[in-house]
Amino acid sequence: MEFLVVYIVEAHPTDIWQSESNIRDSVLFATPKNEDDRAYVAGACVRKLGIKMPAVLDEFSDSTERVYTGWPDRIYLVDARGRIAYKSAPGPFGFHAEALGAALARVMATPGLQPKG
């Protein structure tokens, strides 16, 4: 089974919608102006949150975010055929471990849908 984080647009940039928790935690970034800026902010996010799974960067035109409606954040389960088996409501309040667990159990119980590896 594989896990992947896709960093999309910055949710709370200082120049648009700064959150109190970002101020408290000193997570203060303006909206990235180019691919390099976005990569810098994404790297800081991965380090600050202690993310240990592979993380990739959505391209600057936000194609992944548009296709998957990932903003502000989502959890997806993709089966072995590449089909979406579960899509959470927007997080973090839309994350429900029971619903994800049930979808994972369905995928694991269906021949041919189990993840490889």
DRENTISE-263816 format. One line per field, with one value per atom (N, C-alpha, C, O): x, y, z; residue in three letters. Coordinates in Angstrom, 1 decimal. Example, Ala and Ser with C-alpha at 12.3 -4.5 7.8 and 13.67 -1.06 7.14 Angstrom:
BEGIN
xx = c(13.2|12.3|13.2|14.2|12.8|13.7|12.9|13.4)
yy = c(-5.7|-4.5|-3.3|-3.3|-2.2|-1.1|0.0|1.1)
zz = c(7.8|7.8|7.8|8.5|7.1|7.1|7.9|8.0)
code = c(ALA|ALA|ALA|ALA|SER|SER|SER|SER)
***
This chain:
BEGIN
xx = c(0.9|0.0|0.9|1.9|0.5|1.3|0.5|-0.7|1.2|0.5|1.3|2.5|0.6|1.2|0.5|-0.7|1.3|0.8|1.0|2.1|0.0|0.2|0.0|-1.1|1.0|0.9|0.3|0.8|-0.8|-1.5|-1.3|-0.3|-2.3|-2.2|-2.0|-2.6|-1.3|-1.2|-2.6|-3.2|-3.0|-4.3|-4.5|-5.5|-3.4|-3.6|-2.4|-1.6|-2.2|-1.1|-1.3|-2.4|-0.2|-0.3|-1.0|-1.5|-0.9|-1.4|-2.9|-3.5|-3.5|-4.9|-5.8|-6.7|-5.4|-6.2|-5.4|-5.3|-4.8|-3.9|-4.7|-5.7|-4.4|-5.1|-4.4|-3.1|-5.1|-4.5|-3.5|-2.5|-3.9|-3.0|-1.7|-0.7|-1.7|-0.5|0.4|1.6|-0.2|0.5|1.1|2.3|0.3|0.8|2.0|2.9|1.9|2.9|4.0|4.9|4.0|5.0|5.1|6.2|3.9|3.8|3.3|2.1|4.2|3.9|4.5|5.7|3.7|4.1|3.1|1.9|3.6|2.8|2.5|3.1|1.5|1.1|2.3|2.9|2.7|3.8|3.6|2.5|4.6|4.5|5.0|4.8|5.7|6.2|6.4|6.2|6.9|7.1|8.1|8.0|9.2|10.2|9.7|10.0|8.9|8.3|7.4|7.4|6.6|5.7|6.5|6.1|7.5|8.4|9.0|9.0|9.4|9.9|8.9|9.2|7.7|6.6|6.2|6.0|6.1|5.7|6.8|6.4|8.1|9.1|9.0|9.2|8.7|8.6|7.4|7.5|6.3|5.1|5.5|5.1|6.1|6.5|7.4|7.1|8.3|9.2|8.5|8.6|7.7|7.0|6.0|5.9|5.3|4.3|4.9|4.2|6.2|6.8|6.3|6.2|5.9|5.4|6.4|7.5|6.2|7.2|6.9|7.7|5.7|5.4|5.8|6.1|5.9|6.3|5.3|4.1|5.9|5.2|5.6|6.8|4.6|4.9|4.2|3.4|4.6|4.1|3.2|3.5|2.0|1.1|1.8|2.5|1.5|2.1|1.5|0.4|2.2|1.8|0.4|-0.2|0.0|-1.3|-2.4|-3.6|-2.1|-3.0|-3.9|-5.1|-3.3|-4.1|-4.6|-5.8|-3.8|-4.3|-5.4|-6.4|-5.2|-6.2|-7.5|-8.6|-7.5|-8.8|-9.4|-10.7|-8.7|-9.3|-9.8|-10.9|-9.1|-9.5|-10.2|-10.5|-10.4|-11.0|-10.4|-11.1|-9.0|-8.3|-8.3|-7.9|-8.7|-8.7|-9.9|-11.0|-9.7|-8.5|-7.6|-6.4|-8.2|-7.5|-8.5|-9.6|-8.0|-8.9|-8.1|-6.9|-8.8|-8.2|-8.9|-10.1|-8.1|-8.6|-8.0|-6.9|-8.8|-8.4|-8.6|-9.7|-7.5|-7.5|-7.2|-6.2|-8.1|-7.9|-6.8|-6.3|-6.5|-5.5|-5.7|-4.8|-7.0|-7.3|-7.2|-7.4|-6.9|-6.7|-8.0|-8.1|-9.0|-10.4|-10.5|-9.9|-11.2|-11.4|-12.4|-13.5|-11.9|-12.8|-13.4|-14.3|-12.7|-13.2|-12.7|-11.5|-13.5|-13.2|-13.8|-15.0|-12.9|-13.5|-14.1|-13.9|-14.9|-15.4|-14.2|-13.1|-14.3|-13.1|-12.7|-13.5|-11.4|-10.8|-10.5|-10.6|-10.2|-10.0|-11.3|-11.3|-12.3|-13.6|-14.3|-15.2|-14.0|-14.6|-14.0|-14.4|-12.9|-12.2|-12.9|-13.0|-13.3|-13.9|-13.2|-13.4|-12.5|-11.7|-12.6|-12.1|-13.8|-14.6|-15.0|-15.0|-15.3|-15.7|-14.6|-14.7|-13.4|-12.2|-11.9|-11.6|-12.0|-11.8|-12.8|-12.4|-14.0|-15.0|-14.7|-14.8|-14.3|-13.9|-12.7|-12.6|-11.7|-10.5|-10.9|-10.3|-11.8|-12.2|-12.9|-12.7|-13.8|-14.4|-13.4|-13.5|-12.4|-11.4|-10.6|-10.4|-10.2|-9.4|-10.2|-9.6|-11.5|-12.4|-12.8|-13.4|-12.5|-12.9|-11.7|-10.7|-11.8|-10.7|-10.3|-11.2|-9.0|-8.5|-8.4|-7.8|-8.9|-8.9|-7.8|-7.5|-7.2|-6.2|-5.0|-4.6|-4.4|-3.2|-2.1|-2.0|-1.2|0.0|1.1|1.3|1.8|3.0|2.7|3.6)
yy = c(-1.2|0.0|1.2|1.3|2.2|3.5|4.7|4.7|5.6|6.9|8.0|7.9|9.1|10.2|11.5|11.6|12.5|13.8|14.7|14.7|15.4|16.3|17.7|18.1|18.5|19.9|20.8|20.8|21.4|22.3|23.7|24.1|24.6|26.0|26.2|25.4|27.3|27.6|28.1|29.0|27.4|27.7|29.0|29.7|29.5|30.7|31.7|31.9|32.2|33.1|34.4|34.8|35.0|36.3|37.4|38.3|37.4|38.5|38.2|39.1|37.1|36.9|36.5|37.2|35.4|34.9|34.3|33.1|35.2|34.7|34.2|34.8|33.0|32.4|32.7|32.8|32.8|33.0|31.8|32.1|30.6|29.5|29.6|29.2|30.1|30.3|31.4|31.2|32.4|33.5|32.9|33.1|32.2|31.5|30.6|30.5|29.8|28.8|29.3|28.6|30.6|31.3|30.6|30.4|30.3|29.8|30.9|31.1|31.7|33.0|33.1|33.4|32.8|32.8|33.6|33.4|34.4|35.1|34.1|33.0|34.4|33.6|33.4|34.4|32.2|32.0|32.6|32.5|33.2|33.9|33.1|33.4|31.9|31.1|29.7|29.4|28.8|27.4|27.2|26.4|28.0|27.9|28.4|27.7|29.5|29.9|28.8|28.5|28.2|27.2|26.0|25.4|25.6|24.5|24.8|23.9|26.0|26.4|26.3|25.8|26.8|26.8|25.3|25.0|24.5|23.1|22.4|21.6|22.6|22.0|22.4|21.6|23.7|24.2|23.5|23.1|23.3|22.6|21.2|20.7|20.4|19.1|18.9|18.1|19.8|19.8|20.2|19.5|21.3|21.7|20.7|20.5|20.0|19.1|17.7|16.8|17.5|16.2|15.1|14.0|15.5|14.5|13.5|13.9|12.2|11.2|10.4|9.7|10.6|9.9|10.7|11.9|10.1|10.9|12.1|11.9|13.2|14.4|14.9|14.9|15.3|15.9|17.3|17.6|18.1|19.4|19.5|19.1|20.0|20.3|21.4|22.2|21.3|22.3|23.7|23.8|24.7|26.1|26.4|27.3|25.8|26.1|25.3|25.5|24.6|23.9|22.8|22.7|22.1|21.1|20.0|19.6|19.6|18.5|19.0|18.3|20.2|20.7|20.9|20.6|21.3|21.5|20.2|20.1|19.1|17.8|17.2|16.6|17.2|16.5|17.4|16.9|18.7|19.6|19.4|19.1|19.5|19.2|20.3|20.1|21.5|22.6|22.6|22.4|22.8|23.1|21.8|21.9|20.7|19.4|18.3|18.4|17.2|16.0|14.8|14.8|13.7|12.4|11.5|11.5|10.9|10.1|8.7|8.5|7.7|6.3|5.9|6.0|5.5|5.2|3.7|3.2|2.9|1.5|1.1|2.0|-0.2|-0.7|-0.4|-0.4|-0.1|0.2|1.8|2.2|2.5|3.9|4.7|5.9|4.0|4.6|5.1|4.5|6.2|6.8|5.9|5.8|5.3|4.5|5.2|4.8|6.4|7.2|8.6|8.8|9.6|11.0|11.6|11.6|12.1|12.8|14.1|14.7|14.6|15.9|16.8|16.3|18.1|19.0|18.9|18.8|18.8|18.7|20.0|21.1|20.0|18.8|18.2|17.1|19.0|18.6|17.5|16.8|17.4|16.4|15.0|14.1|14.9|13.6|12.7|13.1|11.5|10.6|9.2|8.6|8.9|7.6|6.4|5.5|6.4|5.2|5.1|4.0|6.2|6.1|5.7|4.9|6.2|5.8|4.3|3.5|3.9|2.4|1.5|0.5|1.9|1.1|1.0|-0.1|2.1|2.1|1.2|0.5|1.3|0.5|-1.0|-1.8|-1.3|-2.7|-3.2|-4.3|-2.3|-2.7|-3.0|-4.0|-2.1|-2.3|-3.6|-4.4|-3.8|-5.0|-6.3|-7.3|-6.2|-7.4|-7.7|-8.7|-6.8|-6.9|-7.4|-6.7|-8.6|-9.2|-8.2|-7.6|-8.0|-7.1|-5.7|-4.9|-5.3|-3.9|-3.6|-2.5|-4.7|-4.5|-3.8|-4.0|-3.0|-2.3|-3.2|-4.3|-2.9|-3.7|-3.3|-2.1|-4.3|-3.9|-3.8|-3.5)
zz = c(0.0|0.0|0.0|0.7|-0.7|-0.8|-0.4|-0.6|0.2|0.6|-0.1|-0.3|-0.4|-1.0|-0.6|-0.5|-0.3|0.0|-1.2|-1.8|-1.7|-2.8|-2.2|-1.8|-2.3|-1.8|-2.9|-4.0|-2.5|-3.5|-3.1|-2.6|-3.3|-3.0|-1.5|-0.7|-1.1|0.3|0.8|0.2|1.9|2.4|3.1|3.0|3.8|4.6|4.4|5.3|3.2|2.9|3.7|3.9|4.0|4.8|4.0|4.6|2.7|1.9|1.5|0.8|1.9|1.5|2.7|3.0|3.4|4.5|5.6|5.7|6.4|7.5|8.6|9.1|9.1|10.3|11.6|11.6|12.6|14.0|14.3|14.9|14.0|14.3|13.5|14.1|12.3|11.6|12.2|12.3|12.7|13.4|14.7|15.0|15.5|16.7|16.5|17.2|15.4|15.1|14.1|13.7|13.9|13.0|11.6|11.1|11.0|9.7|8.8|8.6|8.4|7.7|6.3|6.2|5.3|4.0|3.1|3.3|2.2|1.3|0.1|0.0|-0.7|-1.8|-2.7|-3.2|-3.0|-3.9|-5.3|-5.8|-5.8|-7.1|-8.3|-9.4|-7.9|-9.0|-8.4|-7.2|-9.3|-8.9|-7.8|-6.9|-7.9|-6.8|-5.5|-4.4|-5.4|-4.2|-3.6|-2.4|-4.5|-4.0|-3.4|-2.4|-4.1|-3.6|-2.3|-1.4|-2.1|-0.8|0.3|1.4|0.1|1.1|1.3|2.5|0.3|0.5|1.3|2.2|1.0|1.8|3.3|4.2|3.6|4.9|5.6|6.8|4.9|5.4|5.7|6.8|4.9|5.1|6.4|7.2|6.5|7.6|8.9|9.9|8.9|10.1|10.6|11.8|9.7|10.1|10.3|10.8|10.0|10.3|9.4|9.8|8.1|7.2|6.8|6.4|7.0|6.7|5.4|5.0|4.9|3.6|2.4|2.6|1.2|0.1|-0.2|0.0|-0.6|-0.8|-2.2|-2.5|-3.0|-4.3|-4.4|-3.5|-5.4|-5.5|-6.7|-7.8|-6.5|-7.7|-8.5|-8.0|-9.8|-10.7|-10.4|-9.8|-10.8|-10.5|-11.0|-10.5|-12.1|-12.7|-11.9|-12.2|-10.8|-9.9|-10.6|-10.2|-11.6|-12.3|-11.3|-11.5|-10.4|-9.5|-8.6|-8.4|-8.1|-7.2|-7.9|-7.3|-9.2|-9.9|-10.2|-10.1|-10.6|-10.9|-9.6|-9.7|-8.5|-7.3|-6.3|-5.2|-6.6|-5.6|-4.2|-3.2|-4.2|-2.9|-1.9|-0.8|-2.3|-1.3|-0.4|-0.9|0.9|1.6|1.8|1.7|2.1|2.1|2.0|2.5|1.5|1.3|1.5|1.5|1.8|1.8|0.7|0.6|-0.1|-1.2|-1.0|-0.5|-1.4|-1.5|-2.9|-3.5|-3.6|-5.0|-5.1|-4.5|-5.7|-5.8|-6.9|-7.5|-7.0|-7.9|-9.3|-10.1|-9.7|-11.1|-11.3|-12.4|-10.3|-10.4|-10.2|-10.5|-9.7|-9.5|-8.1|-7.2|-7.9|-6.6|-5.8|-6.2|-4.7|-3.9|-2.7|-2.1|-2.4|-1.3|-1.4|-1.8|-1.2|-1.2|0.1|0.2|0.9|2.2|1.8|0.7|2.8|2.7|3.0|3.5|2.7|3.0|4.5|5.4|4.7|6.0|6.6|6.0|7.9|8.7|9.2|9.7|9.2|9.9|9.1|9.6|7.8|7.0|7.0|6.3|7.8|7.8|8.8|10.0|8.4|9.3|9.1|8.1|10.1|10.0|9.7|9.0|10.3|10.1|8.6|8.1|8.0|6.6|5.7|4.8|6.0|5.2|5.5|4.6|6.7|7.1|6.4|5.9|6.3|5.6|4.1|3.5|3.5|2.1|1.9|0.9|2.7|2.6|2.8|2.0|3.7|3.8|2.6|2.2|1.9|0.7|-0.4|-1.1|-0.5|-1.6|-1.3|-2.2|-0.1|0.3|0.1|-0.1|0.2|0.1|-1.4|-1.7|-2.3|-3.7|-4.5|-4.6|-5.1|-5.9|-7.0|-7.7|-7.2|-8.2|-7.9|-8.6|-6.7|-6.3|-5.2|-4.9|-4.7|-3.6|-4.2|-5.3|-3.3|-3.8|-4.0|-3.4|-4.9|-5.2|-4.3|-4.1|-3.7|-2.9|-1.5|-0.7)
code = c(MET|MET|MET|MET|GLU|GLU|GLU|GLU|PHE|PHE|PHE|PHE|LEU|LEU|LEU|LEU|VAL|VAL|VAL|VAL|VAL|VAL|VAL|VAL|TYR|TYR|TYR|TYR|ILE|ILE|ILE|ILE|VAL|VAL|VAL|VAL|GLU|GLU|GLU|GLU|ALA|ALA|ALA|ALA|HIS|HIS|HIS|HIS|PRO|PRO|PRO|PRO|THR|THR|THR|THR|ASP|ASP|ASP|ASP|ILE|ILE|ILE|ILE|TRP|TRP|TRP|TRP|GLN|GLN|GLN|GLN|SER|SER|SER|SER|GLU|GLU|GLU|GLU|SER|SER|SER|SER|ASN|ASN|ASN|ASN|ILE|ILE|ILE|ILE|ARG|ARG|ARG|ARG|ASP|ASP|ASP|ASP|SER|SER|SER|SER|VAL|VAL|VAL|VAL|LEU|LEU|LEU|LEU|PHE|PHE|PHE|PHE|ALA|ALA|ALA|ALA|THR|THR|THR|THR|PRO|PRO|PRO|PRO|LYS|LYS|LYS|LYS|ASN|ASN|ASN|ASN|GLU|GLU|GLU|GLU|ASP|ASP|ASP|ASP|ASP|ASP|ASP|ASP|ARG|ARG|ARG|ARG|ALA|ALA|ALA|ALA|TYR|TYR|TYR|TYR|VAL|VAL|VAL|VAL|ALA|ALA|ALA|ALA|GLY|GLY|GLY|GLY|ALA|ALA|ALA|ALA|CYS|CYS|CYS|CYS|VAL|VAL|VAL|VAL|ARG|ARG|ARG|ARG|LYS|LYS|LYS|LYS|LEU|LEU|LEU|LEU|GLY|GLY|GLY|GLY|ILE|ILE|ILE|ILE|LYS|LYS|LYS|LYS|MET|MET|MET|MET|PRO|PRO|PRO|PRO|ALA|ALA|ALA|ALA|VAL|VAL|VAL|VAL|LEU|LEU|LEU|LEU|ASP|ASP|ASP|ASP|GLU|GLU|GLU|GLU|PHE|PHE|PHE|PHE|SER|SER|SER|SER|ASP|ASP|ASP|ASP|SER|SER|SER|SER|THR|THR|THR|THR|GLU|GLU|GLU|GLU|ARG|ARG|ARG|ARG|VAL|VAL|VAL|VAL|TYR|TYR|TYR|TYR|THR|THR|THR|THR|GLY|GLY|GLY|GLY|TRP|TRP|TRP|TRP|PRO|PRO|PRO|PRO|ASP|ASP|ASP|ASP|ARG|ARG|ARG|ARG|ILE|ILE|ILE|ILE|TYR|TYR|TYR|TYR|LEU|LEU|LEU|LEU|VAL|VAL|VAL|VAL|ASP|ASP|ASP|ASP|ALA|ALA|ALA|ALA|ARG|ARG|ARG|ARG|GLY|GLY|GLY|GLY|ARG|ARG|ARG|ARG|ILE|ILE|ILE|ILE|ALA|ALA|ALA|ALA|TYR|TYR|TYR|TYR|LYS|LYS|LYS|LYS|SER|SER|SER|SER|ALA|ALA|ALA|ALA|PRO|PRO|PRO|PRO|GLY|GLY|GLY|GLY|PRO|PRO|PRO|PRO|PHE|PHE|PHE|PHE|GLY|GLY|GLY|GLY|PHE|PHE|PHE|PHE|HIS|HIS|HIS|HIS|ALA|ALA|ALA|ALA|GLU|GLU|GLU|GLU|ALA|ALA|ALA|ALA|LEU|LEU|LEU|LEU|GLY|GLY|GLY|GLY|ALA|ALA|ALA|ALA|ALA|ALA|ALA|ALA|LEU|LEU|LEU|LEU|ALA|ALA|ALA|ALA|ARG|ARG|ARG|ARG|VAL|VAL|VAL|VAL|MET|MET|MET|MET|ALA|ALA|ALA|ALA|THR|THR|THR|THR|PRO|PRO|PRO|PRO|GLY|GLY|GLY|GLY|LEU|LEU|LEU|LEU|GLN|GLN|GLN|GLN|PRO|PRO|PRO|PRO|LYS|LYS|LYS|LYS|GLY|GLY|GLY|GLY)
***
